Amino acid sequence: SILAKTGNPYIKTFEEERNLEIVVIIDASPSMYIGHKGISKLQAAIEITCLLYLLARKTNDYVHAIIVTDSVYNTPPKSGEEGVSHLVSLLESINILDEKGNIIPPKIEEINLEKKLDISILLKHLEKKREVVILSDLVQLFTHDFFLKIIKRKHVHCFQLMAPLDETKKLPYSFLGVSSSDKNKAGYHQLDTSYRNDYRKLMASNLRRLRIKDRYLEEFVKEML
């Protein structure tokens, strides 16, 4: 052995090759456009995803971003600035970002806060043993029963993005530019509160809240470490 020949201990170190694929699900439904002081929940989700791309470069991992609107859009697994570039290009092509990187508000006639989005295509990613990060406000993306089912999986990490208006449990239609004439006299959309009945149990599992009025990027990194 080397110790017997030299009389000195020798430690050989190896650099870990992880090549882990992280699937990031970005909720881009209308309620995600609500925010605080010019920063929407959707913008926060995009910033967090870009941060994951940059961190993945350092850990030899890859990020596969999935943007969910009325349709589901995929980016190829990438890392670093290349991944950020692919994400931004996709967001521009589906009219979520303009050429200056600003969020484009959704068209008023397309807003339907009662509609639950079709996420059946996501099941194939949830079934595989990949690390899944969900960035959503949980207003529209999942049905209550489906969410309770997937959040129990150890490889699924859900970050609920919260704006101050979310704390009130109701969202004003006027905030989204929607006329309240055909809605109700108060002009508010009452949020589904069924999730809140399970929050204590869920917060002990893989659900974490990120309030965009706080330092959400720092809080996200703390939770992921």
C-alpha positions in Angstrom: 0.0 0.0 0.0 1.0 3.7 -0.3 1.1 4.0 3.5 3.6 1.1 3.8 5.8 2.5 1.0 5.9 6.1 2.1 5.1 6.0 5.7 2.6 8.8 5.1 -1.2 8.4 4.9 -2.7 9.3 1.5 -6.3 10.4 1.0 -7.7 10.2 -2.5 -10.7 12.5 -3.1 -13.3 12.3 -5.8 -15.6 14.9 -7.3 -19.2 13.7 -7.1 -20.9 13.4 -10.5 -24.6 13.8 -9.7 -26.2 14.5 -13.1 -29.5 14.8 -11.3 -32.5 16.1 -13.3 -34.6 18.6 -11.5 -38.1 19.1 -12.9 -39.5 22.6 -12.2 -43.2 23.2 -12.8 -44.0 26.8 -13.2 -47.6 27.7 -12.7 -48.5 30.5 -15.3 -52.3 30.6 -14.6 -53.9 34.1 -14.4 -53.8 34.3 -10.6 -50.0 34.1 -10.7 -49.9 37.6 -12.3 -51.0 39.2 -9.1 -48.1 40.4 -7.0 -46.7 43.1 -4.7 -45.0 46.4 -5.6 -44.5 45.5 -9.3 -43.3 41.9 -8.7 -45.8 39.2 -9.6 -45.9 35.7 -8.3 -45.1 34.5 -11.8 -42.0 36.7 -12.0 -40.9 35.3 -8.7 -41.3 31.8 -10.0 -39.3 32.6 -13.1 -36.5 34.2 -11.0 -36.4 31.1 -8.8 -36.1 28.8 -11.8 -33.3 30.9 -13.3 -31.5 30.6 -9.9 -31.9 26.8 -10.1 -30.3 26.8 -13.5 -27.3 28.6 -12.2 -27.0 26.4 -9.1 -27.3 23.3 -11.3 -24.2 24.2 -13.2 -22.2 24.1 -10.0 -23.6 20.8 -8.9 -23.5 19.0 -12.3 -27.3 18.8 -12.4 -29.8 19.7 -15.0 -33.1 21.6 -14.8 -36.1 20.6 -16.9 -38.6 23.5 -16.7 -42.3 23.0 -17.5 -44.5 26.0 -17.9 -48.2 25.3 -17.4 -50.8 27.7 -18.9 -53.9 26.4 -20.7 -51.2 24.2 -22.4 -48.0 22.6 -21.1 -44.6 23.8 -22.5 -41.3 22.0 -21.9 -37.7 23.1 -22.1 -34.9 20.6 -22.6 -32.8 19.7 -19.6 -30.1 22.3 -19.3 -28.0 24.1 -16.7 -26.3 27.5 -16.2 -26.8 30.4 -18.6 -27.7 28.1 -21.4 -30.7 26.9 -19.5 -31.7 30.5 -18.6 -31.5 31.4 -22.2 -33.7 28.5 -23.3 -36.3 29.4 -20.6 -36.5 33.0 -21.6 -36.8 32.2 -25.3 -39.7 29.9 -24.6 -41.4 32.4 -22.3 -41.1 35.0 -25.1 -42.5 32.6 -27.7 -45.6 31.9 -25.7 -46.1 35.6 -24.8 -45.4 35.5 -21.1 -42.3 37.8 -21.4 -41.7 40.6 -23.8 -38.4 41.3 -25.5 -37.3 43.4 -22.5 -37.9 40.6 -20.1 -41.1 42.1 -18.6 -44.2 40.0 -17.8 -47.0 40.5 -20.4 -50.4 40.6 -18.6 -52.9 37.9 -19.8 -55.7 38.8 -22.1 -58.8 39.7 -20.2 -61.1 37.5 -22.3 -58.9 34.5 -21.5 -59.1 34.8 -17.7 -61.1 32.2 -16.0 -60.3 31.8 -12.3 -62.7 28.9 -11.8 -60.9 26.7 -14.4 -58.6 24.0 -13.2 -55.8 23.4 -15.6 -55.1 20.0 -17.3 -52.0 18.7 -15.7 -52.3 15.0 -16.8 -49.1 15.4 -18.9 -47.2 16.1 -15.7 -47.9 12.7 -14.2 -45.1 11.0 -16.2 -42.6 13.3 -14.5 -44.1 12.8 -11.0 -44.0 9.0 -11.4 -40.3 9.0 -12.1 -37.7 9.4 -9.3 -36.7 12.9 -10.3 -36.6 15.8 -7.9 -39.8 17.9 -8.7 -40.1 21.5 -7.6 -43.6 23.1 -8.0 -43.8 26.9 -8.0 -47.5 27.8 -7.7 -50.0 29.8 -5.7 -52.3 26.7 -5.6 -55.3 28.8 -6.8 -55.8 27.0 -10.1 -53.1 24.5 -10.9 -54.3 21.4 -9.1 -57.5 20.0 -7.8 -57.5 19.7 -4.0 -57.5 15.8 -4.0 -54.8 15.5 -6.7 -52.5 18.0 -4.8 -52.9 16.1 -1.5 -51.9 12.9 -3.3 -48.7 14.2 -4.9 -47.4 16.4 -2.0 -46.9 13.2 0.1 -44.2 12.0 -2.3 -40.7 12.6 -0.9 -39.2 13.8 -4.3 -41.9 16.5 -4.7 -41.2 19.9 -3.2 -44.0 22.5 -3.5 -43.4 26.2 -2.9 -46.6 28.2 -2.6 -46.0 31.7 -3.8 -48.0 34.2 -1.8 -48.9 37.8 -2.5 -50.6 40.0 0.2 -53.9 39.6 -1.6 -53.7 35.8 -1.2 -53.8 36.3 2.6 -57.3 37.8 2.3 -58.6 34.6 0.7 -60.2 36.6 -2.1 -58.9 38.3 -5.3 -60.5 41.4 -6.8 -61.5 41.0 -10.5 -60.5 44.6 -11.1 -56.9 43.8 -10.1 -56.8 41.5 -13.1 -58.6 43.9 -15.3 -61.8 41.8 -15.3 -65.1 43.5 -15.2 -67.1 42.6 -12.1 -70.5 43.4 -13.7 -71.3 39.8 -14.4 -69.5 38.3 -11.4 -70.8 39.6 -8.0 -71.5 43.0 -6.4 -68.3 43.0 -4.4 -66.2 42.3 -7.5 -64.2 39.6 -5.8 -63.4 36.0 -6.6 -63.5 33.9 -3.5 -60.5 31.6 -3.3 -60.9 27.9 -2.7 -60.1 27.6 1.0 -60.1 23.8 1.1 -56.3 23.8 1.1 -56.2 25.8 4.2 -57.9 23.1 6.2 -54.9 20.9 5.6 -52.1 23.4 5.9 -50.9 22.3 9.3 -50.4 18.8 8.0 -49.0 19.8 4.7 -46.5 22.3 6.1 -45.0 19.3 8.0 -44.4 17.6 4.7 -43.2 19.1 1.4 -45.2 22.3 1.2 -43.5 25.6 1.9 -44.7 29.2 1.6 -42.7 31.9 -0.1 -44.1 35.4 0.4 -43.0 37.7 -2.5 -43.1 40.7 -0.2 -40.2 39.1 1.6 -36.8 38.0 0.4 -38.2 35.0 -1.5 -35.0 34.0 -3.3 -33.1 33.7 0.0 -35.9 31.9 1.6 -36.0 29.4 -1.3 -32.3 28.7 -1.0 -32.6 28.1 2.7 -35.5 25.6 2.2 -33.7 23.7 -0.5 -30.4 23.3 1.4 
